[in-house]
């Protein structure tokens, strides 16, 4: 990695370690999770909770020559915890037909158990998905953690770390075809994510049109979303519609959007739909060598982040660290 990338990751680790948070890792059967956890514990960037059986995790740690002695291990069969989690789950989901019997069965699912640890104050955040789908990770959080006040949906941002700077790309992971209100919501919460990781957000609402250069339903969507986002966050620099070149190149911005405070200087990029966002972040990652950290799930009352099933150990470490930082605020 470049010096900037190394420094960026090191700074994140230091920030997380400044006030370590309790992050639950449900997938303790995955060697990558254990190896990443050992490094996180060594760095002191989070306090880790593995869901599993102590004897099995200790055996695996010995086989892999890992020091996990500082981690907490919690069994799915912990009756003391179930005695608190079951009635709480019934309280939260009773209107959907949740009973004590159904709750006990539901809590055999590691993602639901880990999520209830957060709800009941036994953990500050969760990282999962190395061996499960995104839906499996997110669904319990949507049902019992829910979104922050005023936030309409959960979205997924990536921290795109280049050789000399980093940007935020959103939504690249969750919302397939946002309407104008949802797109505005994504813009506002993405600006907060950017600020959380040290950026002064300048938010570009991306389109195939810059300001009034083009027409069509997608342009109208971005125009409306821009207006709504500006009204919702008047202190944040937000502008659009902007083409990507107008958003990042000063000379292009001077010609296409000379009055814009964002054009030519954008660092938060809001894509009009998941198709555009997911394709772009992967294209940039694979062709420029950018480090893509995420997805950072935005908008939940407590941080729950999803891993790709192809995640590397470094990916898992980075996701634990950003989850810990999210939990700090």
JOBELDA-V298366 format. One record per helix or strand of 3 or more residues. SS is the DSSP state (h for helix, s for strand). FROM is the first residue (numbers start at 1). TO is the last residue. If there is no record, write none. Layout:
ss->{SS	SS}
from->{FROM	FROM}
to->{TO	TO}
This chain:
ss->{h	s	h	s	h	s	h	h	h	s	h	s	s	h	s	h	s	h	h	s	h	s	s	h}
from->{3	22	31	47	54	72	79	100	110	125	134	155	166	180	202	217	237	244	250	268	274	291	303	313}
to->{18	25	43	51	64	74	96	106	119	128	145	161	170	196	206	232	242	248	256	270	288	298	306	328}
